[in-house]
Amino acid sequence: METQNKFQKRNKIIYWIFTLWMSLGMVSTAIVQLIRNKDELANFANLGYPSYLMPIIGIWKILGAIAILIPKFPLLKEWAYAGFFFVMSGAVISHCIVSDTFSKTFPAILLLVLVIISWYFRPAERKISIAD
């Protein structure tokens, strides 16, 4: 039993470190998109996306980070994780398609990895159960 508690504590620490890091990344990139930063506008244009998507994605990133950080609402959290996964995997694929350098692709890869690790290590109370 003691080993199981240590394992759960370790997993909870991993979850919060990666979740906070992921949330910070999502919110900071959302702000860059909402203020329509010139480098981000160039990035979107390079990837072939219209600039009007920037505020839409930015708002959804902020709402997703809030949904993941607040207690309860496991179904909402699953939707937020799914959205983050789709947006970040799409960003990685888009950077690869246009043959961007690794330094331009790495931020999207990092956020995608953070999303996956946060989702994997989320505590039981933050998961959907069959009883829900």
Secondary structure as a PSIPRED ss2 file (coil, helix, strand):
# PSIPRED VFORMAT (PSIPRED V4.0)

   1 M C   1.000  0.000  0.000
   2 E H   0.000  1.000  0.000
   3 T H   0.000  1.000  0.000
   4 Q H   0.000  1.000  0.000
   5 N H   0.000  1.000  0.000
   6 K H   0.000  1.000  0.000
   7 F H   0.000  1.000  0.000
   8 Q H   0.000  1.000  0.000
   9 K H   0.000  1.000  0.000
  10 R H   0.000  1.000  0.000
  11 N H   0.000  1.000  0.000
  12 K H   0.000  1.000  0.000
  13 I H   0.000  1.000  0.000
  14 I H   0.000  1.000  0.000
  15 Y H   0.000  1.000  0.000
  16 W H   0.000  1.000  0.000
  17 I H   0.000  1.000  0.000
  18 F H   0.000  1.000  0.000
  19 T H   0.000  1.000  0.000
  20 L H   0.000  1.000  0.000
  21 W H   0.000  1.000  0.000
  22 M H   0.000  1.000  0.000
  23 S H   0.000  1.000  0.000
  24 L H   0.000  1.000  0.000
  25 G H   0.000  1.000  0.000
  26 M H   0.000  1.000  0.000
  27 V H   0.000  1.000  0.000
  28 S H   0.000  1.000  0.000
  29 T H   0.000  1.000  0.000
  30 A H   0.000  1.000  0.000
  31 I H   0.000  1.000  0.000
  32 V H   0.000  1.000  0.000
  33 Q H   0.000  1.000  0.000
  34 L H   0.000  1.000  0.000
  35 I C   1.000  0.000  0.000
  36 R C   1.000  0.000  0.000
  37 N C   1.000  0.000  0.000
  38 K H   0.000  1.000  0.000
  39 D H   0.000  1.000  0.000
  40 E H   0.000  1.000  0.000
  41 L H   0.000  1.000  0.000
  42 A H   0.000  1.000  0.000
  43 N H   0.000  1.000  0.000
  44 F H   0.000  1.000  0.000
  45 A H   0.000  1.000  0.000
  46 N H   0.000  1.000  0.000
  47 L H   0.000  1.000  0.000
  48 G C   1.000  0.000  0.000
  49 Y C   1.000  0.000  0.000
  50 P C   1.000  0.000  0.000
  51 S C   1.000  0.000  0.000
  52 Y C   1.000  0.000  0.000
  53 L H   0.000  1.000  0.000
  54 M H   0.000  1.000  0.000
  55 P H   0.000  1.000  0.000
  56 I H   0.000  1.000  0.000
  57 I H   0.000  1.000  0.000
  58 G H   0.000  1.000  0.000
  59 I H   0.000  1.000  0.000
  60 W H   0.000  1.000  0.000
  61 K H   0.000  1.000  0.000
  62 I H   0.000  1.000  0.000
  63 L H   0.000  1.000  0.000
  64 G H   0.000  1.000  0.000
  65 A H   0.000  1.000  0.000
  66 I H   0.000  1.000  0.000
  67 A H   0.000  1.000  0.000
  68 I H   0.000  1.000  0.000
  69 L H   0.000  1.000  0.000
  70 I C   1.000  0.000  0.000
  71 P C   1.000  0.000  0.000
  72 K C   1.000  0.000  0.000
  73 F C   1.000  0.000  0.000
  74 P H   0.000  1.000  0.000
  75 L H   0.000  1.000  0.000
  76 L H   0.000  1.000  0.000
  77 K H   0.000  1.000  0.000
  78 E H   0.000  1.000  0.000
  79 W H   0.000  1.000  0.000
  80 A H   0.000  1.000  0.000
  81 Y H   0.000  1.000  0.000
  82 A H   0.000  1.000  0.000
  83 G H   0.000  1.000  0.000
  84 F H   0.000  1.000  0.000
  85 F H   0.000  1.000  0.000
  86 F H   0.000  1.000  0.000
  87 V H   0.000  1.000  0.000
  88 M H   0.000  1.000  0.000
  89 S H   0.000  1.000  0.000
  90 G H   0.000  1.000  0.000
  91 A H   0.000  1.000  0.000
  92 V H   0.000  1.000  0.000
  93 I H   0.000  1.000  0.000
  94 S H   0.000  1.000  0.000
  95 H H   0.000  1.000  0.000
  96 C H   0.000  1.000  0.000
  97 I H   0.000  1.000  0.000
  98 V C   1.000  0.000  0.000
  99 S C   1.000  0.000  0.000
 100 D C   1.000  0.000  0.000
 101 T C   1.000  0.000  0.000
 102 F H   0.000  1.000  0.000
 103 S H   0.000  1.000  0.000
 104 K H   0.000  1.000  0.000
 105 T H   0.000  1.000  0.000
 106 F H   0.000  1.000  0.000
 107 P H   0.000  1.000  0.000
 108 A H   0.000  1.000  0.000
 109 I H   0.000  1.000  0.000
 110 L H   0.000  1.000  0.000
 111 L H   0.000  1.000  0.000
 112 L H   0.000  1.000  0.000
 113 V H   0.000  1.000  0.000
 114 L H   0.000  1.000  0.000
 115 V H   0.000  1.000  0.000
 116 I H   0.000  1.000  0.000
 117 I H   0.000  1.000  0.000
 118 S H   0.000  1.000  0.000
 119 W H   0.000  1.000  0.000
 120 Y H   0.000  1.000  0.000
 121 F C   1.000  0.000  0.000
 122 R C   1.000  0.000  0.000
 123 P C   1.000  0.000  0.000
 124 A H   0.000  1.000  0.000
 125 E H   0.000  1.000  0.000
 126 R H   0.000  1.000  0.000
 127 K C   1.000  0.000  0.000
 128 I C   1.000  0.000  0.000
 129 S C   1.000  0.000  0.000
 130 I C   1.000  0.000  0.000
 131 A C   1.000  0.000  0.000
 132 D C   1.000  0.000  0.000
